[in-house]
Amino acid sequence: MKTALAAFIAATALSACAAPSEPTLGGDRDAHGCIGSAGYSWSALKQTCVQAWQAADLKLDDPANSTLAVYVIFSEDKAQAEIFAADVPQNTLLEAVKGGYASRDGKVRLMRENQQWRLIK
């Protein structure tokens, strides 16, 4: 009985010494120091880490997938807009044009039509 109890205590003590193999929460910082697991990503417009859903000035349904959202942050002077969406490259900045905003290559546009915003990709 004493031998079994001693073996059980020894096994428990040794298993408690094993190092955890899971990464530490918050240890997934990107090149800018943003913690992705906490929902932070880099905003080129704000020059800081943001949670897009909290910092967004505008929230839209993704036109390609209505179960996803698109978040838009406008610059203070409204000359630029930054898009956060699943299928849009990170840090996509749009410049103000007549009727809305457009990326420099013209592939992504945010247009205001009939008092509503619409994303065109």
N, C-alpha and C positions, 0 to 999 in steps of 0.2 A: 504494500500500500504506500509506504513512504517512498519507494523507488518510483512508482507511477506518478505520485504527486510531484516529486523532484523533476522528473522528466517533463511533465506538463508545464511546470513553472519555467524550466529552462527553454522549452520550445516557444512559450509565449514571450519570454524576454528576448529571444533571438529574432522572432518575427517582428517585434516592435522596433528593432534596430534597422530594418530594411528601409532604404531611402525611397521616397515616393517617386514614381516615374512620370507623373503628370506635370506638365509645365505650370508654373506659377501664374495665377490670374493677374493680368496686367503686364505680363512679360512679353507681350506681342506688340511692342511699339514699332511703328513704321519709321521711315527715314526722317520724318519730321517730329517724331516723338509722340504721335497720336496712338492711343490705345484702341485698337480695332475691336477687341472683345467687349469693350464698354460702349461701342457704337460711335466712336470718334473717328473722323477722317479729316484730312487737311483741306482747308478752304484757301484756294489761291487768292480769292477776292478779299477775305478777311485777314489773311496771313496768320491764321491760328487754327488750332484743332477745334472742330465743331461737331455736335450731333445734329446732322442735317434736319431731322424732323423737329428739333427745337429751335434751330436758328433760322429756319425757312421763313421767307416772307410770303411764299406762295406754295401751295400743295395741289398737285394735279394727279389724276389717275394716269397711269402709263398707257399711252395709246396702243401699244403692242400687247399689253397684258393688264387687264383691269384689276388683277389681284395685287399689283405692285403700284407703288406711288413714285411720283417725281417731285423732288423738292427744289425750289428755286430761291436763291439769295440774290437780292439786288444790291448794287453799290449805293452808297448814300446819295450820290448825285444822279442815280438811275441811268448812268451811262453804260453800265455793264450788268450782266446777270450771270450767275454761276449755276449750272445744272448738276443735280445729284440724281442719277437714275441708273438702273441696273445695266442697261445696254449702251450707255453713253460713257466715253472715256473719262476717267477721273480728272478733275480740274478743268472741265470744259467751260470756257468763258465765252459769253455771247456779247456782241457789241450792239448798241442801240441803232436801229434802222427805222425807216418809216413803217409804222404799224406794229413794231415789236422789237425783237432782238434776233441776231443771226450770228452763227459761228463764222470765223474768217474763211473757212472752206465752203461755207454755205450748206453743209450737210445737216446741221441742227438749227432749227428756227423755233422761236417762241413768239407766237403772233396773238395779238389781241383783236378779236372779232366779236361784234355784238356784245360788248361788255364782258366777254369771257376770254380767258387765256387758253391757247391750244399749242401743244408741242408737236412739231413736225420733225420726224427723223428720217 
